Amino acid sequence: MIGSAAPETGDTWLIGSFAVAIIGGTGLNGGSISILGIFLGGAIFILIQNGLIDFKANPYFANSFLGGLILLAIILDRIREIVSDKTRSGTAGNVTDGQPQKVAEVLVSDKTFPE
């Protein structure tokens, strides 16, 4: 006899698995992954979940909070990549024509250096 499973099984695991990897420092554009980073990301994730429970936060907002934390980690990862690219190329201050680019413009665009 073939058994069945509920279609919502594992729904709550999705945001947690992304959060642990991204908070742990996994680069979204490739790169290296560290085991220590994944463990620290898991520890931070568990501390945040337990803190939300201790502060009696609304459970409906817990995933929103974790989503915001993931978004913050993505923005910090992108800024780290931009800074490391600029320091490697020797243009840490201004990008072109002596005009510094705004961080928001760089985050939105795929091109770090305009043509």
Distance bins in CASP14 RR format, pairs under 12 A and 6 or more apart:
PFRMAT RR
TARGET T0000
AUTHOR 0000-0000-0000
RMODE 2
METHOD distances of the structure
MODEL  1
8 14 0 0 0 0 0 1 0 0 0 0 0
10 16 0 0 0 0 0 1 0 0 0 0 0
10 17 0 0 0 0 1 0 0 0 0 0 0
11 17 0 0 0 0 0 1 0 0 0 0 0
11 63 0 0 0 0 0 1 0 0 0 0 0
12 19 0 0 0 0 0 1 0 0 0 0 0
12 49 0 0 0 0 0 1 0 0 0 0 0
12 59 0 0 0 0 0 1 0 0 0 0 0
12 62 0 0 0 0 0 1 0 0 0 0 0
12 63 0 0 0 0 1 0 0 0 0 0 0
12 66 0 0 0 0 0 1 0 0 0 0 0
13 19 0 0 0 0 0 1 0 0 0 0 0
13 20 0 0 0 0 0 1 0 0 0 0 0
13 45 0 0 0 0 0 1 0 0 0 0 0
13 63 0 0 0 0 0 1 0 0 0 0 0
14 20 0 0 0 0 0 1 0 0 0 0 0
14 21 0 0 0 0 0 1 0 0 0 0 0
14 63 0 0 0 0 1 0 0 0 0 0 0
14 66 0 0 0 0 0 1 0 0 0 0 0
14 67 0 0 0 0 0 1 0 0 0 0 0
14 70 0 0 0 0 0 1 0 0 0 0 0
15 21 0 0 0 0 0 1 0 0 0 0 0
15 22 0 0 0 0 0 1 0 0 0 0 0
15 23 0 0 0 0 0 1 0 0 0 0 0
15 45 0 0 0 0 1 0 0 0 0 0 0
15 48 0 0 0 0 0 1 0 0 0 0 0
15 49 0 0 0 0 0 1 0 0 0 0 0
15 62 0 0 0 0 1 0 0 0 0 0 0
15 63 1 0 1 0 0 0 0 0 0 0 0
15 64 0 0 0 0 1 0 0 0 0 0 0
15 65 0 0 0 0 0 1 0 0 0 0 0
15 66 1 0 1 0 0 0 0 0 0 0 0
15 67 1 0 0 1 0 0 0 0 0 0 0
15 68 0 0 0 0 0 1 0 0 0 0 0
15 69 0 0 0 0 1 0 0 0 0 0 0
15 70 1 0 0 1 0 0 0 0 0 0 0
15 71 0 0 0 0 0 1 0 0 0 0 0
16 22 0 0 0 0 1 0 0 0 0 0 0
16 23 0 0 0 0 1 0 0 0 0 0 0
16 24 0 0 0 0 0 1 0 0 0 0 0
16 41 0 0 0 0 0 1 0 0 0 0 0
16 42 0 0 0 0 1 0 0 0 0 0 0
16 44 0 0 0 0 0 1 0 0 0 0 0
16 45 1 0 0 1 0 0 0 0 0 0 0
16 46 0 0 0 0 0 1 0 0 0 0 0
16 48 0 0 0 0 0 1 0 0 0 0 0
16 49 0 0 0 0 1 0 0 0 0 0 0
16 62 0 0 0 0 0 1 0 0 0 0 0
16 63 0 0 0 0 1 0 0 0 0 0 0
16 66 1 0 0 1 0 0 0 0 0 0 0
16 67 0 0 0 0 1 0 0 0 0 0 0
16 69 0 0 0 0 0 1 0 0 0 0 0
16 70 0 0 0 0 1 0 0 0 0 0 0
17 23 0 0 0 0 0 1 0 0 0 0 0
17 24 0 0 0 0 0 1 0 0 0 0 0
17 26 0 0 0 0 0 1 0 0 0 0 0
17 38 0 0 0 0 0 1 0 0 0 0 0
17 41 0 0 0 0 0 1 0 0 0 0 0
17 42 0 0 0 0 0 1 0 0 0 0 0
17 45 0 0 0 0 1 0 0 0 0 0 0
17 66 0 0 0 0 0 1 0 0 0 0 0
17 70 0 0 0 0 0 1 0 0 0 0 0
18 24 0 0 0 0 0 1 0 0 0 0 0
18 25 0 0 0 0 0 1 0 0 0 0 0
18 26 0 0 0 0 1 0 0 0 0 0 0
18 28 0 0 0 0 0 1 0 0 0 0 0
18 41 0 0 0 0 0 1 0 0 0 0 0
18 42 0 0 0 0 0 1 0 0 0 0 0
18 45 0 0 0 0 0 1 0 0 0 0 0
18 63 0 0 0 0 0 1 0 0 0 0 0
18 66 0 0 0 0 1 0 0 0 0 0 0
18 67 0 0 0 0 1 0 0 0 0 0 0
18 68 0 0 0 0 0 1 0 0 0 0 0
18 69 0 0 0 0 0 1 0 0 0 0 0
18 70 1 0 0 1 0 0 0 0 0 0 0
18 71 0 0 0 0 0 1 0 0 0 0 0
18 73 0 0 0 0 1 0 0 0 0 0 0
18 74 0 0 0 0 0 1 0 0 0 0 0
19 25 0 0 0 0 0 1 0 0 0 0 0
19 26 0 0 0 0 0 1 0 0 0 0 0
19 38 0 0 0 0 0 1 0 0 0 0 0
19 41 1 0 0 1 0 0 0 0 0 0 0
19 42 0 0 0 0 1 0 0 0 0 0 0
19 43 0 0 0 0 0 1 0 0 0 0 0
19 44 0 0 0 0 1 0 0 0 0 0 0
19 45 1 0 1 0 0 0 0 0 0 0 0
19 46 0 0 0 0 0 1 0 0 0 0 0
19 47 0 0 0 0 0 1 0 0 0 0 0
19 48 0 0 0 0 1 0 0 0 0 0 0
19 49 0 0 0 0 1 0 0 0 0 0 0
19 62 0 0 0 0 0 1 0 0 0 0 0
19 63 0 0 0 0 1 0 0 0 0 0 0
19 65 0 0 0 0 0 1 0 0 0 0 0
19 66 1 0 1 0 0 0 0 0 0 0 0
19 67 1 0 0 1 0 0 0 0 0 0 0
19 68 0 0 0 0 1 0 0 0 0 0 0
19 69 1 0 0 1 0 0 0 0 0 0 0
19 70 1 0 1 0 0 0 0 0 0 0 0
19 71 0 0 0 0 0 1 0 0 0 0 0
19 72 0 0 0 0 0 1 0 0 0 0 0
19 73 0 0 0 0 1 0 0 0 0 0 0
19 74 0 0 0 0 0 1 0 0 0 0 0
20 26 0 0 0 0 1 0 0 0 0 0 0
20 33 0 0 0 0 0 1 0 0 0 0 0
20 37 0 0 0 0 1 0 0 0 0 0 0
20 38 1 0 0 1 0 0 0 0 0 0 0
20 39 0 0 0 0 1 0 0 0 0 0 0
20 40 0 0 0 0 1 0 0 0 0 0 0
20 41 1 0 1 0 0 0 0 0 0 0 0
20 42 1 0 1 0 0 0 0 0 0 0 0
20 43 0 0 0 0 1 0 0 0 0 0 0
20 44 0 0 0 0 1 0 0 0 0 0 0
20 45 1 0 1 0 0 0 0 0 0 0 0
20 46 0 0 0 0 1 0 0 0 0 0 0
20 47 0 0 0 0 0 1 0 0 0 0 0
20 48 0 0 0 0 0 1 0 0 0 0 0
20 49 0 0 0 0 0 1 0 0 0 0 0
20 66 0 0 0 0 0 1 0 0 0 0 0
20 69 0 0 0 0 0 1 0 0 0 0 0
20 70 0 0 0 0 0 1 0 0 0 0 0
20 73 0 0 0 0 0 1 0 0 0 0 0
21 27 0 0 0 0 1 0 0 0 0 0 0
21 28 0 0 0 0 1 0 0 0 0 0 0
21 30 0 0 0 0 0 1 0 0 0 0 0
21 33 1 0 0 1 0 0 0 0 0 0 0
21 34 0 0 0 0 0 1 0 0 0 0 0
21 35 0 0 0 0 0 1 0 0 0 0 0
21 37 0 0 0 0 1 0 0 0 0 0 0
21 38 1 0 0 1 0 0 0 0 0 0 0
21 39 0 0 0 0 0 1 0 0 0 0 0
21 40 0 0 0 0 0 1 0 0 0 0 0
21 41 0 0 0 0 1 0 0 0 0 0 0
21 42 0 0 0 0 1 0 0 0 0 0 0
21 44 0 0 0 0 0 1 0 0 0 0 0
21 45 0 0 0 0 1 0 0 0 0 0 0
21 70 0 0 0 0 1 0 0 0 0 0 0
21 73 0 0 0 0 1 0 0 0 0 0 0
21 74 0 0 0 0 0 1 0 0 0 0 0
21 77 0 0 0 0 0 1 0 0 0 0 0
22 28 1 0 0 1 0 0 0 0 0 0 0
22 33 0 0 0 0 0 1 0 0 0 0 0
22 37 0 0 0 0 0 1 0 0 0 0 0
22 38 0 0 0 0 0 1 0 0 0 0 0
22 41 0 0 0 0 1 0 0 0 0 0 0
22 42 0 0 0 0 0 1 0 0 0 0 0
22 44 0 0 0 0 0 1 0 0 0 0 0
22 45 0 0 0 0 1 0 0 0 0 0 0
22 66 0 0 0 0 0 1 0 0 0 0 0
22 67 0 0 0 0 1 0 0 0 0 0 0
22 68 0 0 0 0 0 1 0 0 0 0 0
22 69 0 0 0 0 1 0 0 0 0 0 0
22 70 1 0 1 0 0 0 0 0 0 0 0
22 71 0 0 0 0 1 0 0 0 0 0 0
22 72 0 0 0 0 1 0 0 0 0 0 0
22 73 1 0 1 0 0 0 0 0 0 0 0
22 74 1 0 0 1 0 0 0 0 0 0 0
22 75 0 0 0 0 0 1 0 0 0 0 0
22 76 0 0 0 0 1 0 0 0 0 0 0
22 77 1 0 0 1 0 0 0 0 0 0 0
22 78 0 0 0 0 0 1 0 0 0 0 0
23 37 0 0 0 0 1 0 0 0 0 0 0
23 38 0 0 0 0 1 0 0 0 0 0 0
23 39 0 0 0 0 0 1 0 0 0 0 0
23 40 1 0 0 1 0 0 0 0 0 0 0
23 41 1 0 1 0 0 0 0 0 0 0 0
23 42 1 0 0 1 0 0 0 0 0 0 0
23 43 0 0 0 0 1 0 0 0 0 0 0
23 44 1 0 1 0 0 0 0 0 0 0 0
23 45 1 0 0 1 0 0 0 0 0 0 0
23 46 0 0 0 0 0 1 0 0 0 0 0
23 47 0 0 0 0 0 1 0 0 0 0 0
23 48 0 0 0 0 1 0 0 0 0 0 0
23 49 0 0 0 0 0 1 0 0 0 0 0
23 66 0 0 0 0 1 0 0 0 0 0 0
23 67 0 0 0 0 0 1 0 0 0 0 0
23 68 0 0 0 0 0 1 0 0 0 0 0
23 69 1 0 0 1 0 0 0 0 0 0 0
23 70 1 0 0 1 0 0 0 0 0 0 0
23 71 0 0 0 0 0 1 0 0 0 0 0
23 72 0 0 0 0 1 0 0 0 0 0 0
23 73 1 0 1 0 0 0 0 0 0 0 0
23 74 0 0 0 0 0 1 0 0 0 0 0
23 76 0 0 0 0 0 1 0 0 0 0 0
23 77 0 0 0 0 0 1 0 0 0 0 0
24 32 0 0 0 0 0 1 0 0 0 0 0
24 33 0 0 0 0 1 0 0 0 0 0 0
24 34 1 0 0 1 0 0 0 0 0 0 0
24 35 0 0 0 0 0 1 0 0 0 0 0
24 36 0 0 0 0 1 0 0 0 0 0 0
24 37 1 0 1 0 0 0 0 0 0 0 0
24 38 1 0 1 0 0 0 0 0 0 0 0
24 39 0 0 0 0 1 0 0 0 0 0 0
24 40 1 0 1 0 0 0 0 0 0 0 0
24 41 1 1 0 0 0 0 0 0 0 0 0
24 42 1 0 0 1 0 0 0 0 0 0 0
24 43 0 0 0 0 1 0 0 0 0 0 0
24 44 1 0 0 1 0 0 0 0 0 0 0
24 45 0 0 0 0 1 0 0 0 0 0 0
24 69 0 0 0 0 0 1 0 0 0 0 0
24 70 0 0 0 0 0 1 0 0 0 0 0
24 73 1 0 0 1 0 0 0 0 0 0 0
24 74 0 0 0 0 0 1 0 0 0 0 0
24 76 0 0 0 0 0 1 0 0 0 0 0
24 77 0 0 0 0 1 0 0 0 0 0 0
25 31 0 0 0 0 0 1 0 0 0 0 0
25 32 0 0 0 0 1 0 0 0 0 0 0
25 33 1 0 0 1 0 0 0 0 0 0 0
25 34 1 0 0 1 0 0 0 0 0 0 0
25 35 0 0 0 0 0 1 0 0 0 0 0
25 36 0 0 0 0 0 1 0 0 0 0 0
25 37 1 0 1 0 0 0 0 0 0 0 0
25 38 0 0 0 0 1 0 0 0 0 0 0
25 39 0 0 0 0 0 1 0 0 0 0 0
25 40 0 0 0 0 1 0 0 0 0 0 0
25 41 1 0 0 1 0 0 0 0 0 0 0
25 42 0 0 0 0 0 1 0 0 0 0 0
25 44 0 0 0 0 0 1 0 0 0 0 0
25 70 0 0 0 0 0 1 0 0 0 0 0
25 73 1 0 0 1 0 0 0 0 0 0 0
25 74 0 0 0 0 0 1 0 0 0 0 0
25 76 0 0 0 0 1 0 0 0 0 0 0
25 77 1 0 0 1 0 0 0 0 0 0 0
25 80 0 0 0 0 1 0 0 0 0 0 0
25 81 0 0 0 0 0 1 0 0 0 0 0
26 32 0 0 0 0 1 0 0 0 0 0 0
26 33 1 0 1 0 0 0 0 0 0 0 0
26 34 0 0 0 0 1 0 0 0 0 0 0
26 35 0 0 0 0 0 1 0 0 0 0 0
26 37 0 0 0 0 1 0 0 0 0 0 0
26 38 1 0 0 1 0 0 0 0 0 0 0
26 40 0 0 0 0 0 1 0 0 0 0 0
26 41 0 0 0 0 1 0 0 0 0 0 0
26 42 0 0 0 0 0 1 0 0 0 0 0
26 70 0 0 0 0 0 1 0 0 0 0 0
26 73 0 0 0 0 1 0 0 0 0 0 0
26 74 0 0 0 0 0 1 0 0 0 0 0
26 77 0 0 0 0 1 0 0 0 0 0 0
27 33 1 0 0 1 0 0 0 0 0 0 0
27 34 0 0 0 0 0 1 0 0 0 0 0
27 37 0 0 0 0 0 1 0 0 0 0 0
27 38 0 0 0 0 0 1 0 0 0 0 0
27 73 0 0 0 0 1 0 0 0 0 0 0
27 74 0 0 0 0 1 0 0 0 0 0 0
27 76 0 0 0 0 0 1 0 0 0 0 0
27 77 1 0 1 0 0 0 0 0 0 0 0
27 78 0 0 0 0 1 0 0 0 0 0 0
27 80 0 0 0 0 1 0 0 0 0 0 0
27 81 0 0 0 0 1 0 0 0 0 0 0
27 84 0 0 0 0 0 1 0 0 0 0 0
28 70 0 0 0 0 0 1 0 0 0 0 0
28 71 0 0 0 0 0 1 0 0 0 0 0
28 73 0 0 0 0 1 0 0 0 0 0 0
28 74 1 0 0 1 0 0 0 0 0 0 0
28 75 0 0 0 0 0 1 0 0 0 0 0
28 76 0 0 0 0 0 1 0 0 0 0 0
28 77 1 0 0 1 0 0 0 0 0 0 0
28 78 0 0 0 0 1 0 0 0 0 0 0
28 80 0 0 0 0 0 1 0 0 0 0 0
28 81 0 0 0 0 1 0 0 0 0 0 0
29 74 0 0 0 0 0 1 0 0 0 0 0
29 77 0 0 0 0 1 0 0 0 0 0 0
29 78 0 0 0 0 1 0 0 0 0 0 0
29 80 0 0 0 0 0 1 0 0 0 0 0
29 81 1 0 0 1 0 0 0 0 0 0 0
29 82 0 0 0 0 0 1 0 0 0 0 0
29 84 0 0 0 0 0 1 0 0 0 0 0
29 85 0 0 0 0 0 1 0 0 0 0 0
29 110 0 0 0 0 0 1 0 0 0 0 0
29 112 0 0 0 0 0 1 0 0 0 0 0
30 77 0 0 0 0 0 1 0 0 0 0 0
30 81 0 0 0 0 0 1 0 0 0 0 0
31 77 0 0 0 0 0 1 0 0 0 0 0
31 81 0 0 0 0 0 1 0 0 0 0 0
31 84 0 0 0 0 0 1 0 0 0 0 0
32 38 0 0 0 0 0 1 0 0 0 0 0
33 39 0 0 0 0 0 1 0 0 0 0 0
33 41 0 0 0 0 0 1 0 0 0 0 0
34 40 0 0 0 0 1 0 0 0 0 0 0
34 41 0 0 0 0 0 1 0 0 0 0 0
35 41 0 0 0 0 0 1 0 0 0 0 0
35 42 0 0 0 0 0 1 0 0 0 0 0
36 42 0 0 0 0 0 1 0 0 0 0 0
36 43 0 0 0 0 0 1 0 0 0 0 0
37 43 0 0 0 0 1 0 0 0 0 0 0
37 44 0 0 0 0 1 0 0 0 0 0 0
37 45 0 0 0 0 0 1 0 0 0 0 0
37 73 0 0 0 0 0 1 0 0 0 0 0
38 44 0 0 0 0 0 1 0 0 0 0 0
38 45 0 0 0 0 0 1 0 0 0 0 0
39 45 0 0 0 0 0 1 0 0 0 0 0
39 46 0 0 0 0 0 1 0 0 0 0 0
40 46 0 0 0 0 0 1 0 0 0 0 0
40 47 0 0 0 0 0 1 0 0 0 0 0
41 47 0 0 0 0 1 0 0 0 0 0 0
41 48 0 0 0 0 1 0 0 0 0 0 0
41 49 0 0 0 0 0 1 0 0 0 0 0
41 69 0 0 0 0 0 1 0 0 0 0 0
41 70 0 0 0 0 0 1 0 0 0 0 0
41 73 0 0 0 0 1 0 0 0 0 0 0
42 48 0 0 0 0 1 0 0 0 0 0 0
42 49 0 0 0 0 1 0 0 0 0 0 0
42 50 0 0 0 0 0 1 0 0 0 0 0
42 66 0 0 0 0 0 1 0 0 0 0 0
43 49 0 0 0 0 0 1 0 0 0 0 0
43 50 0 0 0 0 0 1 0 0 0 0 0
44 50 0 0 0 0 0 1 0 0 0 0 0
44 51 0 0 0 0 0 1 0 0 0 0 0
44 66 0 0 0 0 0 1 0 0 0 0 0
44 69 0 0 0 0 1 0 0 0 0 0 0
44 70 0 0 0 0 0 1 0 0 0 0 0
44 72 0 0 0 0 0 1 0 0 0 0 0
44 73 0 0 0 0 1 0 0 0 0 0 0
45 51 0 0 0 0 0 1 0 0 0 0 0
45 52 0 0 0 0 0 1 0 0 0 0 0
45 62 0 0 0 0 0 1 0 0 0 0 0
45 65 0 0 0 0 0 1 0 0 0 0 0
45 66 1 0 0 1 0 0 0 0 0 0 0
45 67 0 0 0 0 0 1 0 0 0 0 0
45 69 0 0 0 0 1 0 0 0 0 0 0
45 70 0 0 0 0 0 1 0 0 0 0 0
45 73 0 0 0 0 0 1 0 0 0 0 0
46 52 0 0 0 0 0 1 0 0 0 0 0
46 53 0 0 0 0 0 1 0 0 0 0 0
46 66 0 0 0 0 0 1 0 0 0 0 0
47 53 0 0 0 0 0 1 0 0 0 0 0
47 54 0 0 0 0 0 1 0 0 0 0 0
47 69 0 0 0 0 0 1 0 0 0 0 0
48 54 0 0 0 0 0 1 0 0 0 0 0
48 55 0 0 0 0 0 1 0 0 0 0 0
48 57 0 0 0 0 0 1 0 0 0 0 0
48 62 0 0 0 0 1 0 0 0 0 0 0
48 63 0 0 0 0 0 1 0 0 0 0 0
48 65 1 0 0 1 0 0 0 0 0 0 0
48 66 1 0 0 1 0 0 0 0 0 0 0
48 67 0 0 0 0 0 1 0 0 0 0 0
48 68 0 0 0 0 0 1 0 0 0 0 0
48 69 1 0 0 1 0 0 0 0 0 0 0
48 70 0 0 0 0 0 1 0 0 0 0 0
48 72 0 0 0 0 0 1 0 0 0 0 0
48 73 0 0 0 0 0 1 0 0 0 0 0
49 55 0 0 0 0 0 1 0 0 0 0 0
49 57 0 0 0 0 1 0 0 0 0 0 0
49 59 0 0 0 0 0 1 0 0 0 0 0
49 62 1 0 0 1 0 0 0 0 0 0 0
49 63 0 0 0 0 0 1 0 0 0 0 0
49 65 0 0 0 0 1 0 0 0 0 0 0
49 66 1 0 0 1 0 0 0 0 0 0 0
49 69 0 0 0 0 0 1 0 0 0 0 0
50 57 0 0 0 0 0 1 0 0 0 0 0
50 62 0 0 0 0 0 1 0 0 0 0 0
51 57 1 0 0 1 0 0 0 0 0 0 0
51 62 0 0 0 0 1 0 0 0 0 0 0
51 65 0 0 0 0 0 1 0 0 0 0 0
51 66 0 0 0 0 0 1 0 0 0 0 0
52 58 0 0 0 0 1 0 0 0 0 0 0
52 59 0 0 0 0 1 0 0 0 0 0 0
52 60 0 0 0 0 0 1 0 0 0 0 0
52 61 0 0 0 0 1 0 0 0 0 0 0
52 62 1 0 1 0 0 0 0 0 0 0 0
52 63 0 0 0 0 0 1 0 0 0 0 0
52 64 0 0 0 0 0 1 0 0 0 0 0
52 65 1 0 0 1 0 0 0 0 0 0 0
52 66 0 0 0 0 1 0 0 0 0 0 0
52 69 0 0 0 0 0 1 0 0 0 0 0
53 59 0 0 0 0 1 0 0 0 0 0 0
53 62 0 0 0 0 1 0 0 0 0 0 0
53 65 0 0 0 0 0 1 0 0 0 0 0
55 61 0 0 0 0 0 1 0 0 0 0 0
55 62 0 0 0 0 0 1 0 0 0 0 0
55 65 0 0 0 0 0 1 0 0 0 0 0
56 62 0 0 0 0 0 1 0 0 0 0 0
57 63 0 0 0 0 0 1 0 0 0 0 0
57 64 0 0 0 0 0 1 0 0 0 0 0
57 65 1 0 0 1 0 0 0 0 0 0 0
57 66 0 0 0 0 0 1 0 0 0 0 0
58 64 0 0 0 0 1 0 0 0 0 0 0
58 65 0 0 0 0 1 0 0 0 0 0 0
59 65 0 0 0 0 0 1 0 0 0 0 0
59 66 0 0 0 0 0 1 0 0 0 0 0
61 67 0 0 0 0 0 1 0 0 0 0 0
61 68 0 0 0 0 0 1 0 0 0 0 0
62 68 0 0 0 0 0 1 0 0 0 0 0
62 69 0 0 0 0 0 1 0 0 0 0 0
63 69 0 0 0 0 0 1 0 0 0 0 0
63 70 0 0 0 0 0 1 0 0 0 0 0
64 70 0 0 0 0 0 1 0 0 0 0 0
64 71 0 0 0 0 0 1 0 0 0 0 0
65 71 0 0 0 0 0 1 0 0 0 0 0
65 72 0 0 0 0 0 1 0 0 0 0 0
66 72 0 0 0 0 0 1 0 0 0 0 0
66 73 0 0 0 0 0 1 0 0 0 0 0
67 73 0 0 0 0 1 0 0 0 0 0 0
67 74 0 0 0 0 1 0 0 0 0 0 0
68 74 0 0 0 0 1 0 0 0 0 0 0
68 75 0 0 0 0 1 0 0 0 0 0 0
68 76 0 0 0 0 0 1 0 0 0 0 0
69 75 0 0 0 0 0 1 0 0 0 0 0
69 76 0 0 0 0 0 1 0 0 0 0 0
70 76 0 0 0 0 0 1 0 0 0 0 0
70 77 0 0 0 0 0 1 0 0 0 0 0
71 77 0 0 0 0 0 1 0 0 0 0 0
71 78 0 0 0 0 0 1 0 0 0 0 0
71 107 0 0 0 0 0 1 0 0 0 0 0
72 78 0 0 0 0 0 1 0 0 0 0 0
72 79 0 0 0 0 0 1 0 0 0 0 0
73 79 0 0 0 0 0 1 0 0 0 0 0
73 80 0 0 0 0 0 1 0 0 0 0 0
74 80 0 0 0 0 0 1 0 0 0 0 0
74 81 0 0 0 0 0 1 0 0 0 0 0
74 107 0 0 0 0 1 0 0 0 0 0 0
75 81 0 0 0 0 0 1 0 0 0 0 0
75 82 0 0 0 0 0 1 0 0 0 0 0
75 103 0 0 0 0 1 0 0 0 0 0 0
75 104 0 0 0 0 1 0 0 0 0 0 0
75 106 0 0 0 0 0 1 0 0 0 0 0
75 107 1 0 0 1 0 0 0 0 0 0 0
75 108 0 0 0 0 0 1 0 0 0 0 0
76 82 0 0 0 0 0 1 0 0 0 0 0
76 83 0 0 0 0 0 1 0 0 0 0 0
76 103 0 0 0 0 0 1 0 0 0 0 0
76 107 0 0 0 0 0 1 0 0 0 0 0
77 83 0 0 0 0 0 1 0 0 0 0 0
77 84 0 0 0 0 0 1 0 0 0 0 0
77 107 0 0 0 0 0 1 0 0 0 0 0
78 84 0 0 0 0 0 1 0 0 0 0 0
78 85 0 0 0 0 0 1 0 0 0 0 0
78 103 0 0 0 0 1 0 0 0 0 0 0
78 104 0 0 0 0 0 1 0 0 0 0 0
78 106 0 0 0 0 1 0 0 0 0 0 0
78 107 1 0 1 0 0 0 0 0 0 0 0
78 108 0 0 0 0 1 0 0 0 0 0 0
78 109 0 0 0 0 0 1 0 0 0 0 0
78 110 0 0 0 0 0 1 0 0 0 0 0
78 112 0 0 0 0 0 1 0 0 0 0 0
79 85 0 0 0 0 0 1 0 0 0 0 0
79 86 0 0 0 0 0 1 0 0 0 0 0
79 103 1 0 0 1 0 0 0 0 0 0 0
79 104 0 0 0 0 0 1 0 0 0 0 0
79 106 0 0 0 0 1 0 0 0 0 0 0
79 107 1 0 0 1 0 0 0 0 0 0 0
79 112 0 0 0 0 0 1 0 0 0 0 0
80 86 0 0 0 0 0 1 0 0 0 0 0
80 87 0 0 0 0 0 1 0 0 0 0 0
80 103 0 0 0 0 0 1 0 0 0 0 0
80 107 0 0 0 0 0 1 0 0 0 0 0
81 87 0 0 0 0 0 1 0 0 0 0 0
81 88 0 0 0 0 0 1 0 0 0 0 0
81 106 0 0 0 0 1 0 0 0 0 0 0
81 107 0 0 0 0 0 1 0 0 0 0 0
81 110 0 0 0 0 0 1 0 0 0 0 0
81 112 0 0 0 0 1 0 0 0 0 0 0
82 88 0 0 0 0 0 1 0 0 0 0 0
82 89 0 0 0 0 0 1 0 0 0 0 0
82 91 0 0 0 0 0 1 0 0 0 0 0
82 92 0 0 0 0 0 1 0 0 0 0 0
82 93 0 0 0 0 0 1 0 0 0 0 0
82 95 0 0 0 0 1 0 0 0 0 0 0
82 101 0 0 0 0 1 0 0 0 0 0 0
82 102 0 0 0 0 0 1 0 0 0 0 0
82 103 1 0 0 1 0 0 0 0 0 0 0
82 104 0 0 0 0 0 1 0 0 0 0 0
82 105 0 0 0 0 0 1 0 0 0 0 0
82 106 1 0 1 0 0 0 0 0 0 0 0
82 107 0 0 0 0 1 0 0 0 0 0 0
82 108 0 0 0 0 0 1 0 0 0 0 0
82 109 0 0 0 0 0 1 0 0 0 0 0
82 110 0 0 0 0 0 1 0 0 0 0 0
82 111 0 0 0 0 0 1 0 0 0 0 0
82 112 1 0 1 0 0 0 0 0 0 0 0
82 113 0 0 0 0 0 1 0 0 0 0 0
83 89 0 0 0 0 0 1 0 0 0 0 0
83 90 0 0 0 0 0 1 0 0 0 0 0
83 91 0 0 0 0 0 1 0 0 0 0 0
83 92 1 0 0 1 0 0 0 0 0 0 0
83 93 0 0 0 0 0 1 0 0 0 0 0
83 103 0 0 0 0 1 0 0 0 0 0 0
83 106 0 0 0 0 0 1 0 0 0 0 0
83 112 0 0 0 0 0 1 0 0 0 0 0
84 90 0 0 0 0 0 1 0 0 0 0 0
84 92 0 0 0 0 0 1 0 0 0 0 0
84 112 0 0 0 0 0 1 0 0 0 0 0
85 91 0 0 0 0 1 0 0 0 0 0 0
85 92 0 0 0 0 1 0 0 0 0 0 0
85 95 0 0 0 0 0 1 0 0 0 0 0
85 106 0 0 0 0 0 1 0 0 0 0 0
85 111 0 0 0 0 0 1 0 0 0 0 0
85 112 1 0 1 0 0 0 0 0 0 0 0
85 113 0 0 0 0 1 0 0 0 0 0 0
86 92 1 0 1 0 0 0 0 0 0 0 0
86 93 1 0 0 1 0 0 0 0 0 0 0
86 94 0 0 0 0 1 0 0 0 0 0 0
86 95 1 0 0 1 0 0 0 0 0 0 0
86 96 0 0 0 0 0 1 0 0 0 0 0
86 100 0 0 0 0 0 1 0 0 0 0 0
86 101 0 0 0 0 1 0 0 0 0 0 0
86 103 0 0 0 0 0 1 0 0 0 0 0
86 106 0 0 0 0 1 0 0 0 0 0 0
86 112 1 0 0 1 0 0 0 0 0 0 0
86 113 0 0 0 0 1 0 0 0 0 0 0
87 93 0 0 0 0 1 0 0 0 0 0 0
88 112 0 0 0 0 0 1 0 0 0 0 0
89 95 0 0 0 0 1 0 0 0 0 0 0
89 96 0 0 0 0 0 1 0 0 0 0 0
89 112 0 0 0 0 1 0 0 0 0 0 0
89 113 0 0 0 0 1 0 0 0 0 0 0
90 113 0 0 0 0 0 1 0 0 0 0 0
91 97 0 0 0 0 0 1 0 0 0 0 0
91 98 0 0 0 0 1 0 0 0 0 0 0
91 100 0 0 0 0 0 1 0 0 0 0 0
91 101 0 0 0 0 0 1 0 0 0 0 0
91 112 0 0 0 0 1 0 0 0 0 0 0
91 113 0 0 0 0 1 0 0 0 0 0 0
92 100 0 0 0 0 0 1 0 0 0 0 0
93 99 0 0 0 0 0 1 0 0 0 0 0
93 100 1 0 0 1 0 0 0 0 0 0 0
93 101 0 0 0 0 1 0 0 0 0 0 0
94 100 1 0 1 0 0 0 0 0 0 0 0
94 101 0 0 0 0 1 0 0 0 0 0 0
94 113 0 0 0 0 0 1 0 0 0 0 0
95 101 1 0 1 0 0 0 0 0 0 0 0
95 102 0 0 0 0 0 1 0 0 0 0 0
95 103 0 0 0 0 0 1 0 0 0 0 0
95 105 0 0 0 0 0 1 0 0 0 0 0
95 106 0 0 0 0 1 0 0 0 0 0 0
95 109 0 0 0 0 0 1 0 0 0 0 0
95 111 0 0 0 0 0 1 0 0 0 0 0
95 112 1 0 0 1 0 0 0 0 0 0 0
95 113 1 0 0 1 0 0 0 0 0 0 0
95 114 1 0 0 1 0 0 0 0 0 0 0
95 115 0 0 0 0 0 1 0 0 0 0 0
96 111 0 0 0 0 0 1 0 0 0 0 0
96 112 0 0 0 0 0 1 0 0 0 0 0
96 113 1 0 0 1 0 0 0 0 0 0 0
96 114 1 0 0 1 0 0 0 0 0 0 0
96 115 0 0 0 0 1 0 0 0 0 0 0
97 113 0 0 0 0 0 1 0 0 0 0 0
97 114 0 0 0 0 1 0 0 0 0 0 0
99 105 0 0 0 0 0 1 0 0 0 0 0
99 114 0 0 0 0 1 0 0 0 0 0 0
100 106 0 0 0 0 0 1 0 0 0 0 0
101 107 0 0 0 0 0 1 0 0 0 0 0
101 108 0 0 0 0 0 1 0 0 0 0 0
101 109 0 0 0 0 1 0 0 0 0 0 0
101 111 0 0 0 0 0 1 0 0 0 0 0
101 112 0 0 0 0 1 0 0 0 0 0 0
101 113 0 0 0 0 1 0 0 0 0 0 0
101 114 0 0 0 0 1 0 0 0 0 0 0
102 108 0 0 0 0 1 0 0 0 0 0 0
102 109 0 0 0 0 0 1 0 0 0 0 0
103 109 0 0 0 0 0 1 0 0 0 0 0
103 112 0 0 0 0 0 1 0 0 0 0 0
105 111 0 0 0 0 0 1 0 0 0 0 0
105 112 0 0 0 0 0 1 0 0 0 0 0
105 114 0 0 0 0 1 0 0 0 0 0 0
106 112 1 0 0 1 0 0 0 0 0 0 0
106 113 0 0 0 0 1 0 0 0 0 0 0
106 114 0 0 0 0 0 1 0 0 0 0 0
109 115 0 0 0 0 0 1 0 0 0 0 0
END
